[in-house]
Amino acid sequence: MNEKVNKARRDKIWFVVLLGLAVIFLAPILLIFINSFKGKLYISEDLFSLPNSTTFVGLDNYIRGIETVNFLVCIWLFRLDYCFISWDHRSINIHDSVVYCPR
């Protein structure tokens, strides 16, 4: 009985540790996502605040980013025929080529 209690306690400790690590690793991604809806100047003013009516720019940052790097052309140029996967009996080798994406 005592062994089951110890195992349950260890499992709870591991759960808390892993949950803490997940929060630590996912927090910067969440922060970047939240700040992607703010204007450039407002990000540097208050990094940790949520967008409000004056700082919110909607999807303008995403649209400008797609237009700036010509995203759809790059996707078309990097089709599946630019990635080659060769199979060996022990390993998988992935070969890809660099594609020039015009701006």
C-alpha positions in Angstrom: 0.0 0.0 0.0 2.8 2.4 0.9 4.4 1.8 -2.5 1.2 2.9 -4.3 1.1 6.1 -2.2 4.7 6.9 -3.1 4.1 6.2 -6.8 1.0 8.4 -6.8 3.0 11.2 -5.0 5.9 10.9 -7.5 3.4 11.0 -10.4 1.9 14.2 -9.0 5.3 15.8 -8.6 6.3 14.9 -12.2 3.0 16.3 -13.4 3.6 19.6 -11.7 7.2 19.8 -12.9 6.2 19.0 -16.5 3.3 21.4 -16.4 5.6 24.2 -15.2 8.1 23.4 -18.0 5.2 23.5 -20.5 4.1 26.9 -19.3 7.7 28.2 -19.4 8.2 27.1 -23.0 4.8 28.1 -24.3 4.7 31.6 -22.6 7.0 33.3 -25.2 5.0 31.9 -28.1 1.8 33.2 -26.6 3.4 36.6 -26.0 4.5 36.8 -29.6 1.0 35.8 -30.8 -0.7 38.4 -28.6 1.8 41.1 -29.7 1.2 40.3 -33.4 -2.1 42.0 -33.1 -0.5 45.3 -31.9 1.1 48.1 -33.9 4.9 48.3 -34.0 5.2 51.2 -31.7 2.8 49.8 -29.1 4.7 46.6 -28.7 7.8 48.4 -27.4 5.7 50.7 -25.1 4.0 47.9 -23.2 5.1 44.4 -24.0 2.9 42.4 -21.7 -0.4 44.1 -22.1 -3.3 42.8 -24.2 -4.3 44.8 -27.3 -6.9 47.5 -26.7 -8.9 49.8 -29.0 -5.9 52.0 -29.7 -3.2 49.4 -30.1 -5.2 46.8 -32.0 -4.4 46.6 -35.7 -6.3 43.4 -36.5 -4.8 41.3 -39.3 -2.9 44.1 -40.9 0.5 42.8 -39.7 -0.2 39.4 -41.2 -1.4 40.8 -44.5 1.6 43.1 -44.7 3.9 40.2 -43.9 2.4 38.0 -46.6 2.7 40.8 -49.2 6.2 41.7 -48.2 7.8 38.3 -48.6 5.5 37.3 -51.4 4.4 34.3 -49.4 2.1 32.7 -51.9 4.8 32.7 -54.6 7.2 31.1 -52.2 4.7 28.3 -51.4 4.2 27.7 -55.1 7.9 27.5 -55.7 8.5 25.2 -52.8 6.2 22.4 -53.9 6.7 18.8 -52.9 8.9 18.1 -55.9 11.6 20.3 -54.2 11.8 17.9 -51.3 13.1 14.4 -51.9 13.0 11.7 -49.3 15.3 8.7 -49.8 14.6 5.6 -47.9 17.4 3.3 -46.6 16.8 0.1 -44.7 18.0 1.8 -41.5 17.3 5.5 -41.9 15.3 8.2 -43.7 17.3 10.8 -45.5 15.6 14.1 -46.3 17.1 16.3 -49.0 15.7 19.7 -49.8 16.9 22.5 -52.0 17.0 26.2 -51.4 14.3 28.1 -53.3 14.7 31.7 -54.3 11.6 33.7 -53.3 11.4 37.0 -55.2 10.2 40.0 -53.3 
